[in-house]
Amino acid sequence: MFDFVSFIPRAIVQGIPLLFGSTGETLTEKSGNLNLGIAGIMYVGGISGVIGAFLYEQGVGGAAGMNGFLAIMIPLLSCLLGSLLMGLLYCFLTVTLRANQNVTGLAMTTFGVGFGNFMGGSLIKLTGSEVPSIALSATNSYFSKSLPLADKLGWFGQIFLSYGFLAYLAVAIALIAAYVLKHTRVGLHLRSVGENPQTADAAGIDVKKYKYVATCVGSMIAGLGGLYYVMDYANGVWSNDGFGDRGWLAIAIVIFAIWRPKSAILSSFLFGGLYIICVYIPGLSSSAKELIKMGFYFGIGGSLTFKNNKKTPEAARIIPMERILLETDSPYLSPVPMRGSRNSPAYIKYIAEKLAEIKDVSPEQICNTALNNAYNFFNIKEDLQ
């Protein structure tokens, strides 16, 4: 039976970065600018927030010295500043210098991803980490904190109340944008600038100002998608090239939603669901066999322990132990008996125990093999003994 209670929150979490990006791009396109650099802007927003959070955590000496307000505001303002600068750069090139919008946008995506990877790599070297990622778990705890009643209201709490504040902010911004565009004088002027700038100019509307403001505000909104991805979805872990193709999907959603921010809300969640629907499709074991032939590793999480989940244990039986990794990355797939609480690396032991039962080996053997597999996967050169 399809598990909607676990599927819907995962789809929403996947869709929130897309919603931020599509809302920002909609505002930009309403002004007459097609910003194909939205993927790079989201990337810069993410790494800017990471830089702010990293410097703050290092400056106060870790979680014990952190102030909750500053732990949220410093990454948030850093993200907005980085995204704003990218928006200003795009406007200067396309509005002031009248450069080609498509070429400029593609160049900014390339620049944004390169800048993010360079800064991310630099921070990784500063930490001296052997794993190619930065973990900001203390900052993540503030961004991912769900509403107080989420754990007490069963399926309702899990579907509607189990998200960090940025998820609700994304929906609120989309609704505000829809209202402003359709029901205010500012929205009317903005649509006039985008649809017929000559007529708008003749009517006394400052075309250049509207283009600059809409594009910069849209860039800052899109940048929040990158911040959400790192600080909430990825549990505060930055990995170079980890953002994937979400920026391009955000642009696609603008067209799919017919340039309507309200429609983009459900569209983003739909695309987020399509992103992870493969986990819920029957026939996982046959797919696993093909992936084994291709040399893939398999991350097994808390869903392995679910009573009604028959497909994951079926696949786990046929996956060689040297191709298995244990993970608790998904915040809403905590293993039994911790289901209903937010996932944590401390729950790995429950997954290992269940896998040991399936493989008919000891949990210690599972843990040692999975650890060795992780070292091989991340190319970590260290003696396990």
Order of alpha helices (4+ residues) and beta strands (2+ residues): alpha-alpha-alpha-alpha-beta-alpha-alpha-alpha-alpha-alpha-alpha-beta-alpha-alpha-alpha-beta-alpha-beta-alpha-alpha
